[in-house]
Amino acid sequence: MEDFLKEYLSILRFEKNLSENTVKSYETDLRSFFDFIKNNGINDINEIKSATISDFFERQRKIGKDSSTSARYMSSIKSFFGYLEDNSYIEKNPTEKLASVKKSRKLPSVLSFIEIEQILNQPDTEDIIGLRDKAILELLYSSGLRVSELINLKINDLFFTDEVIRVLGKGSKERIVPIGSSASKWVQDYLFKTRPSLENKIRSQNFVFLNKRGKKLSRMWIWKIVELYSKAAGIEKEIHPHTFRHSFATHLLEGGADLRAVQEMLGHADISTTQIYTHIDREYVKQVHRDHHPRG
């Protein structure tokens, strides 16, 4: 089974051109499934039946996995068995008649504009690291970037005259995103005042945001930066870098932005992914009504 998995992951990487994070997600899901079937004495791919897969999902339910995780597992497993079937590695596809797991619709957590302002005001911009962090937070909110997109930005992806940046998104898809005057100002300040003192000619490789050793920042560091300044702002709810992306989209729609334009800025392949933010917008409208209408 290990050989099948390696071949499948290679196809995802080199033929389907999926991002490394997506491939790792598939691998993690499938290894969890393989661990389960091995523990149940199954070592041959053709011994896996529909009932085996159903038992796996029942196990996931019992250990408290939510519907979103189960839906992802189902997608990974179905895709893997589709590959086995297409290559005649199995006699019968055990996922053929399995229903997809219905994912409960969970609205993303968003910050109010006031909360965003409170966080953005926390970094000490007289300090070189504080100035870097200020630029990062401004850019996360101004452009709605994913963490992977932010840490992989390079100097030649920045076009300050046009106030846009070039982003390499999921599946290596390139898009152009507005940066906005405030973020543009802080990123330029960082580039001229801070980055030169952090840069290492060998390690930096033209990446925009660097750590103290001159290497590009890791995903974990961005999480730590967001957590640090959110706590400093006195915001108690759980906040992560993607919260800035959710807030970016929600605030645009609240301000009357066109859904298709927001889809383009976020880099969503399917507009239905963007539409979840219209539900948040409706919740905001209902809250305004409750708070301000005499009979709300």
C-alpha positions as CSV (number, residue, x, y, z in Angstrom):
1,M,0.0,0.0,0.0
2,E,2.9,2.3,0.7
3,D,4.0,2.1,-3.0
4,F,0.5,3.1,-4.1
5,L,0.5,6.0,-1.8
6,K,3.9,7.3,-3.0
7,E,2.8,7.1,-6.6
8,Y,-0.5,8.9,-5.8
9,L,1.3,11.7,-4.0
10,S,3.7,12.1,-6.9
11,I,0.8,12.5,-9.2
12,L,-0.7,15.2,-7.0
13,R,2.6,17.0,-6.9
14,F,3.8,16.8,-10.5
15,E,0.8,16.1,-12.7
16,K,-2.0,18.0,-10.8
17,N,0.5,20.6,-9.6
18,L,-1.1,20.9,-6.1
19,S,0.7,22.9,-3.4
20,E,2.9,21.1,-1.0
21,N,0.5,21.9,1.9
22,T,-2.4,20.3,0.0
23,V,-0.3,17.2,-0.8
24,K,0.7,16.9,2.9
25,S,-3.0,17.2,3.9
26,Y,-3.9,14.3,1.6
27,E,-1.0,12.2,2.9
28,T,-2.0,12.8,6.6
29,D,-5.6,11.8,5.9
30,L,-4.6,8.7,4.0
31,R,-2.0,7.6,6.6
32,S,-4.7,7.9,9.3
33,F,-6.9,5.6,7.2
34,F,-4.1,3.1,6.6
35,D,-3.3,3.0,10.3
36,F,-6.9,2.1,10.9
37,I,-7.1,-0.7,8.3
38,K,-3.7,-2.2,9.4
39,N,-4.9,-2.3,13.0
40,N,-7.9,-4.3,11.7
41,G,-5.6,-6.8,10.0
42,I,-6.0,-5.6,6.4
43,N,-2.8,-5.5,4.4
44,D,-4.0,-5.9,0.8
45,I,-5.6,-3.0,-1.0
46,N,-8.2,-5.3,-2.5
47,E,-9.4,-6.4,0.9
48,I,-10.8,-3.0,1.6
49,K,-14.6,-2.9,1.4
50,S,-17.2,-0.2,1.7
51,A,-18.0,-1.5,5.2
52,T,-14.3,-1.1,6.1
53,I,-14.4,2.6,5.2
54,S,-17.8,3.1,7.0
55,D,-16.2,1.6,10.1
56,F,-13.3,4.1,9.8
57,F,-15.8,7.0,9.8
58,E,-17.7,5.5,12.7
59,R,-14.4,5.4,14.6
60,Q,-13.7,9.1,13.7
61,R,-17.2,10.0,15.0
62,K,-16.6,8.2,18.3
63,I,-13.3,10.0,18.9
64,G,-14.9,13.3,18.4
65,K,-13.8,14.3,14.9
66,D,-16.2,17.0,13.5
67,S,-18.1,16.8,10.2
68,S,-15.6,19.1,8.5
69,T,-12.7,16.8,9.2
70,S,-14.7,13.7,8.2
71,A,-15.7,15.4,4.9
72,R,-12.0,16.1,4.2
73,Y,-11.1,12.4,5.0
74,M,-13.9,11.2,2.7
75,S,-12.7,13.5,-0.1
76,S,-9.1,12.2,0.3
77,I,-10.1,8.6,0.4
78,K,-12.4,8.8,-2.6
79,S,-9.8,10.6,-4.6
80,F,-7.2,7.9,-3.7
81,F,-9.4,5.0,-4.7
82,G,-10.4,6.8,-7.9
83,Y,-6.7,6.8,-8.8
84,L,-6.4,3.1,-7.9
85,E,-9.5,2.3,-10.1
86,D,-8.3,4.4,-13.0
87,N,-5.0,2.5,-13.0
88,S,-6.6,-0.9,-12.6
89,Y,-4.9,-1.5,-9.3
90,I,-8.1,-2.6,-7.7
91,E,-10.9,-4.8,-8.9
92,K,-13.7,-2.8,-7.4
93,N,-13.9,0.8,-6.0
94,P,-15.2,0.5,-2.4
95,T,-16.0,4.2,-2.2
96,E,-18.3,4.1,-5.3
97,K,-21.6,3.9,-3.4
98,L,-20.5,5.8,-0.3
99,A,-22.3,9.0,0.3
100,S,-20.2,12.1,0.9
101,V,-20.1,13.4,4.5
102,K,-22.2,16.5,4.9
103,K,-20.1,19.3,6.2
104,S,-21.8,21.5,8.7
105,R,-21.6,25.2,7.7
106,K,-19.5,27.0,10.2
107,L,-19.1,30.7,9.7
108,P,-15.6,32.0,9.9
109,S,-14.6,34.1,12.9
110,V,-14.1,37.7,12.0
111,L,-12.9,40.9,13.7
112,S,-14.7,44.2,13.8
113,F,-12.9,47.1,12.2
114,I,-12.3,48.5,15.7
115,E,-10.6,45.3,16.8
116,I,-8.5,45.3,13.7
117,E,-7.4,48.9,14.5
118,Q,-6.5,47.9,18.0
119,I,-4.3,45.1,16.8
120,L,-2.6,47.2,14.1
121,N,-1.8,49.9,16.7
122,Q,0.2,47.5,18.9
123,P,3.6,47.0,17.3
124,D,6.3,49.5,18.3
125,T,7.3,50.9,15.0
126,E,10.5,52.5,16.4
127,D,11.8,49.0,16.9
128,I,13.1,47.1,13.9
129,I,11.1,43.9,14.6
130,G,8.1,46.0,15.6
131,L,8.2,47.8,12.3
132,R,8.4,44.4,10.4
133,D,5.4,43.1,12.4
134,K,3.4,46.2,11.7
135,A,4.0,45.7,7.9
136,I,3.0,42.1,8.2
137,L,-0.3,42.8,10.0
138,E,-1.1,45.7,7.7
139,L,-0.6,43.5,4.7
140,L,-2.6,40.6,6.0
141,Y,-5.6,42.8,6.5
142,S,-5.1,45.0,3.5
143,S,-4.8,42.2,0.9
144,G,-6.4,39.2,2.6
145,L,-3.4,36.9,2.0
146,R,-3.0,33.3,3.1
147,V,0.0,32.8,5.4
148,S,1.8,30.7,2.8
149,E,1.3,33.6,0.3
150,L,2.7,36.2,2.7
151,I,5.8,34.3,3.7
152,N,6.7,33.5,0.1
153,L,6.4,37.1,-1.2
154,K,9.6,38.3,-2.9
155,I,10.8,41.8,-3.5
156,N,10.0,41.6,-7.2
157,D,6.3,40.8,-6.4
158,L,5.8,44.3,-5.0
159,F,4.6,47.0,-7.3
160,F,4.2,50.1,-5.1
161,T,3.5,52.6,-7.9
162,D,0.4,50.6,-8.9
163,E,-0.3,49.7,-5.3
164,V,-0.6,46.0,-6.1
165,I,1.3,42.8,-5.3
166,R,1.8,39.6,-7.2
167,V,0.8,36.5,-5.2
168,L,1.4,32.8,-5.9
169,G,-1.7,31.1,-4.5
170,K,-3.0,27.5,-4.2
171,G,-1.9,25.2,-7.0
172,S,0.8,27.7,-8.0
173,K,-1.9,30.1,-9.5
174,E,-0.7,33.6,-9.8
175,R,-3.0,36.6,-9.1
176,I,-2.6,40.4,-8.7
177,V,-4.0,41.8,-5.4
178,P,-4.4,45.5,-4.4
179,I,-2.2,46.5,-1.4
180,G,-3.8,49.8,-0.3
181,S,-2.0,53.0,0.7
182,S,-1.6,52.2,4.4
183,A,-0.1,48.8,3.9
184,S,2.0,50.1,1.0
185,K,3.4,52.8,3.3
186,W,4.3,50.4,6.1
187,V,5.8,47.7,3.9
188,Q,8.0,50.4,2.2
189,D,9.1,51.7,5.6
190,Y,10.0,48.1,6.6
191,L,12.0,47.5,3.4
192,F,14.0,50.7,3.7
193,K,14.5,50.9,7.5
194,T,14.4,47.3,8.8
195,R,15.0,44.7,6.1
196,P,18.6,45.7,5.3
197,S,19.7,45.0,8.9
198,L,18.0,41.6,8.8
199,E,19.1,40.6,5.3
200,N,21.6,37.8,4.8
201,K,22.9,37.7,1.2
202,I,22.9,33.9,1.1
203,R,19.8,33.0,3.2
204,S,17.4,35.8,2.4
205,Q,16.8,34.8,-1.3
206,N,14.9,38.0,-2.0
207,F,12.0,37.1,0.4
208,V,10.3,40.2,1.7
209,F,9.8,39.2,5.4
210,L,12.8,37.9,7.3
211,N,13.6,36.7,10.8
212,K,16.6,37.8,12.8
213,R,18.8,35.2,11.1
214,G,18.0,36.6,7.7
215,K,15.8,33.7,6.6
216,K,12.2,34.0,5.4
217,L,9.7,33.8,8.3
218,S,8.0,30.5,8.9
219,R,4.2,29.9,9.1
220,M,4.5,29.4,12.8
221,W,6.2,32.8,13.3
222,I,3.3,34.5,11.6
223,W,0.9,32.7,14.0
224,K,3.0,33.9,16.9
225,I,3.0,37.5,15.7
226,V,-0.8,37.5,15.3
227,E,-1.2,36.0,18.7
228,L,1.2,38.3,20.4
229,Y,-0.4,41.5,19.2
230,S,-4.0,40.3,19.6
231,K,-3.3,39.6,23.3
232,A,-1.6,42.9,23.6
233,A,-4.8,44.6,22.2
234,G,-6.8,42.8,24.9
235,I,-8.8,40.8,22.5
236,E,-9.8,37.5,24.2
237,K,-11.3,35.5,21.4
238,E,-9.1,33.1,19.5
239,I,-7.4,34.8,16.5
240,H,-5.2,33.3,13.9
241,P,-3.7,34.7,10.6
242,H,-6.7,33.5,8.6
243,T,-9.0,35.6,10.8
244,F,-7.4,38.7,9.0
245,R,-8.3,37.1,5.7
246,H,-11.9,36.4,6.8
247,S,-12.2,40.0,8.2
248,F,-10.8,41.4,4.9
249,A,-13.5,39.7,2.8
250,T,-16.3,40.5,5.3
251,H,-15.4,44.2,5.6
252,L,-15.3,44.5,1.8
253,L,-18.7,43.0,1.4
254,E,-20.1,45.1,4.2
255,G,-18.8,48.1,2.3
256,G,-20.7,47.1,-0.8
257,A,-17.9,45.3,-2.8
258,D,-18.9,43.0,-5.7
259,L,-18.7,39.3,-4.8
260,R,-16.8,38.4,-7.9
261,A,-14.2,41.1,-7.2
262,V,-13.7,39.7,-3.7
263,Q,-13.5,36.2,-5.1
264,E,-10.7,37.4,-7.4
265,M,-8.8,39.1,-4.6
266,L,-9.0,36.0,-2.4
267,G,-8.0,33.7,-5.2
268,H,-11.0,31.4,-4.8
269,A,-11.5,29.0,-7.8
270,D,-15.2,28.6,-6.9
271,I,-17.4,31.5,-6.0
272,S,-19.4,29.3,-3.6
273,T,-16.3,29.5,-1.3
274,T,-16.5,33.3,-1.3
275,Q,-20.3,33.2,-0.7
276,I,-19.9,32.1,2.9
277,Y,-18.9,35.7,3.6
278,T,-22.3,36.9,2.5
279,H,-23.7,34.9,5.3
280,I,-21.5,36.7,7.8
281,D,-22.6,40.0,6.2
282,R,-26.2,39.0,6.8
283,E,-25.4,38.2,10.4
284,Y,-23.8,41.7,10.7
285,V,-26.9,43.3,9.3
286,K,-29.2,41.4,11.6
287,Q,-27.0,42.4,14.6
288,V,-27.2,46.1,13.6
289,H,-31.0,45.7,13.4
290,R,-31.2,44.1,16.8
291,D,-28.9,46.8,18.4
292,H,-30.5,49.9,16.8
293,H,-34.1,49.2,15.8
294,P,-36.7,50.2,18.5
295,R,-38.3,46.7,18.1
296,G,-35.1,44.8,17.2
